[in-house]
Amino acid sequence: MTKRADNGDESARDRLIGLGRRSISKSYYPELRRRVEELELFRSLLDQIQDAIFIVDVASGMVLDVAGATQERFGCDAEQLKGRPFADLLPDYVGRYVREMFGSESGVVRMETKLCCPGCSETVPVDLSIQIPEGQHPLRAVVVARDISDRKRAEEALRTINQELERRVLQRTRELDKANQAKSEFLSVVSHELRTPLTSIIGFAKIMRKRLDRTILPALAENHEEMVPMLKKMEDNLNVMVSEGDRLGGLINDLLDVAKLETGHMEYHTSRVEVRDLLERSGQAVSGLFEDADIELNITVEQGLPWLEGDRDRLMQVVINLLSNAAKYADGKPIELSAGMSDNMVRVSVRDHGPGVPQHLRRAIFRKFVTDTGEEATKARVKGTGLGLAICRHIVEAHGGRIGVRDPEDGGSEFSFTLPPAGTD
């Protein structure tokens, strides 16, 4: 009876823990076998990926298990890694950080570092991801190391290419600077050489015109009337020579100014400048041009304007250039020259009522050798060289200001520049 009881108790115990013959054959064994097969399949899949996976005990920092491409990608034997401190596979400063992280039970950390297996002479750059899942006892860290050698080689190759490009760009920039300096020096020399004979030509042309007008024409008019038309034609030709000579002289002066600006040799003689005086002197300088073109110039200066600090002659050059440009397109309509305050800056404006400046030229016209080639240019009395506004921009910016142009709603153009008042930065 006892034996049967014992057998009965054993059978009952086996059934209780799920090891009875009937349970093994019909319940637990197939399920366990299926789970084991799934785990083996999952493990084989892990071994085929290109990353190395480490299971690390958080408390001790020891590697408990290894999967993935440790041998193929990193040259490490998985069995040699088990039981080793994971921090020993990393550079010292990274290993210390990982130990501290394990101690603080952090969540997920990613970093770029290097992995060095025991016995390996070379380190492998890796993208390291460390995750400590919550709720496990004892805590296990899942570390995934991805080999980024190819990416690092590509980055190094790209860095080498960039350095070579930068070297070539720097070399080319130096060559261009030398060429630009040589060009500026050439312009300066040629301009100086041209100015001397040009001054003589214009001077003699003016003398000839004066003698022809005062002496020769009156004398011939009495005795040789038939020669008067021919002499009048000669006088007209002399007038053209003087006019074109003056224009060529202005171009030479502009080239000299450009050469000085580009080489940094433009000199500024600073003094205190009263705004009303600046505008009135500029207006007087172009009075002959405005009278010839029958254009009215209106000057308006706001009361109480602060003084400016700068080169009076250079600032007059800016205003005169803007007035001369306005006269080209005024078509007989008045031009307004005004000054006032705008955002704590002194603002000087030249307003005409001509055709305006096309939108695509409003920034370009302040660069060298840019001129208006559209319909508006055909209305100009005198064609420009494209240097005046570029020189104006350099002068204004050298005085700490800005220059620009806008088209008012009622038509025309308004060129203006702003300068800081004297005594301000």
Secondary structure, DSSP 4 states (H G I P E B T S, - for coil): -HHHHHHHHHHHHHHHHT-SHHHIIIIIHHHHHHHHHHHHHHHHHHHHSSEEEEEEETTT-BEEEEEESHHHHH---HHHHTTSBGGGGS-HHHHHHHHHHHHHT-SEEEEEEEE--TT-SS-EEEEEEEE--TT-SS-EEEEEEEE-HHHHHHHHHHHHHHHHHHHHHHHHHHHHHHHHHHHHHHHHHHHHHHHHHHHHHHHHHHHHHHHIIIIIHHHHHHH-GGGHHHHHHHHHHHHHHHHHHHHHHHHHHHHHHHHHHHHT------EEE-HHHHHHHHHHHTHHHHHHTT--EEEEE-TTPPPEEE-HHHHHHHHHHHHHHHHHH-TT--EEEEEEEETTEEEEEEEE-SS---GGGTTGGGSTT----SHHHHT-SS---S-HHHHHHHHHHHTT-EEEEE--TTSSEEEEEEEPBTT--
